[in-house]
Amino acid sequence: MRSRTLAAIGSAVERLNMWIKLEEWQLQELQRLAASDPERAETILNTVWQGFEGLLQELTVAAIERGTLSAEEGSERLAIPVADVLERVEAFRGSTRDASVVCPVSGRGARVAGGQIAVWEIVREYRKLGSAEQLTQAFPALSVVELGAAMVYARSHPEEVEEQIAEYEELLEKKRAVYPFAR
């Protein structure tokens, strides 16, 4: 009984750690689901919004910038005044960072564009914290999109990221051996 329970837990953890790349068919099926079962699609989206704090706001502001939504519609969806929405749209326009780009820096590993935070640091912190919400709190200067770009990069370059994490962990162990009270 205990071994079956442990196997089930191991299987569940494996599924949680599984990363599925976005493909066109997934978007098509989500659109089909939204048309055939809107309540279920709504539940899925609300789960995403809750799991990635700030993402709804980010996507709403981007939609306003692209003309998909009006500022008034954005105000209604975000439950904030139109003036605040327009301020956020202006900040979005003024942003020079390309959040979806992760820049490989020779000898230093890949870093999130604009933030200059190493991808391996973000991945290591995510593993320690265990949730996207806590990760956004750990890196308040980075947007959800930037953190997501780092995770996508890490999944497509696992050897590089694992090597950098291992190097850092090795340095920490050496430091702790010499200075046992150091963090």
LINUR-V49759 format. One record per pair of residues at least 4 apart in sequence whose C-alpha atoms are under 6 Angstrom apart, sorted by the first residue. I is the first residue (numbers start at 1). GAP is how many residues later the second one is. D is the distance in whole Angstrom. If there is no record, write none. Layout:
[[I;GAP;D] [I;GAP;D]]
This chain:
[[33;4;5] [34;4;5] [34;7;5] [38;4;6] [49;7;6] [52;81;6] [56;4;6] [61;28;6] [63;5;5] [63;6;6] [64;4;6] [64;5;5] [64;6;6] [72;10;6] [74;4;6] [75;4;6] [75;5;5] [75;6;6] [75;7;5] [97;17;5] [99;47;5] [100;46;6] [100;49;5] [101;12;6] [102;9;6] [102;10;5] [102;11;5] [103;7;5] [103;8;5] [103;10;6] [104;5;6] [104;6;4] [105;4;5] [105;5;6] [110;8;6] [110;9;6] [111;5;5] [111;6;5] [111;7;4] [111;8;5] [112;4;6] [112;5;6] [119;31;5] [120;4;6] [120;41;5] [126;4;5] [126;9;6] [136;4;6] [142;4;6] [154;4;5] [158;4;6] [175;4;6] [176;4;5]]
